[in-house]
Amino acid sequence: MDVIELLPSLHLLRFPVGQAYLWRDGDELTLVDAGPAGYGAPIAEAVSALGRDPRDVRRIVLTHFHEDHVGGAGEFAALSGAEVLVHRLDAPVVRGEVPGPAPVFEDWERPLYEQAAKLLPKGGFVRPSGVTELSDGEVLDVGGGAHVVHVPGHTHGSIALHLPEHGVLFTGDTVAASPVDGTVMPGVLNLDRAAVLAACRRLAELGAEVACFGHGDPVTRRAAEALRAMAHA
């Protein structure tokens, strides 16, 4: 797992599939997504290597239910005592009460899915002992006020997290960056691509300076311009 500083208050945690982000508010930390199964302990080690105690991570905000984002949440929550938060529509899947709906594949996406599946751990993952449900428009006590933005399409309960005071936007898998050339693009492996494109247009209008994606390199300058260009292409 690679740990990369993006801002003094923001680190990227990169896994074999996907990535998470660690945000710092003084003595308090927030984890956005938690990687695949088996990464609870490595995340705790990374927090310690940054000079912090894993118990300083007060919350884990999950952008959606897919395993490469939630697989480590239960493990890390058990180690840190962090609260786990997810949109109310994806919460039953995270709790293991219902199976998550499979993506509606476009033909060119199947090889991507098969490649990612080979890199993910086999079997299930530790479920969080409790989940706090979120709704669109809620404001979390993170970064001076983190706005929950419901962006259905990748999953029914996908969210973005917008920190307007800092110009930072966590998009989850609604938006991605191409592994080939870093081009900002709509996310893949969606339930509803048309809804994802509408969500991309909504996110583009938030005026973010920094955009952090679930897959691909973040945009750390003038992100809103890149998002608008992608959304209106």
ABEGO torsion letter per residue (X at the ends): XBBBBABAABBBBBBABEBBBBBBBEABBBBBEAEBBGAAAAAAAAAAAAGBBAAABABBBBABABAAAAAAAAAAAAAAGBBBBBBAAAAAAAAGABBBBBBBBBAAAAAAAAAAAAABBBEBBBBBABBBBBBBGBBBBBGGEBBBBBBBGABAABBBBBBAAAGBBBAEAABBBBAAAGBBBBBBGBABAAAAAAAAAAAAAAGBABBBBABEBBBABGAAAAAAAAAAX
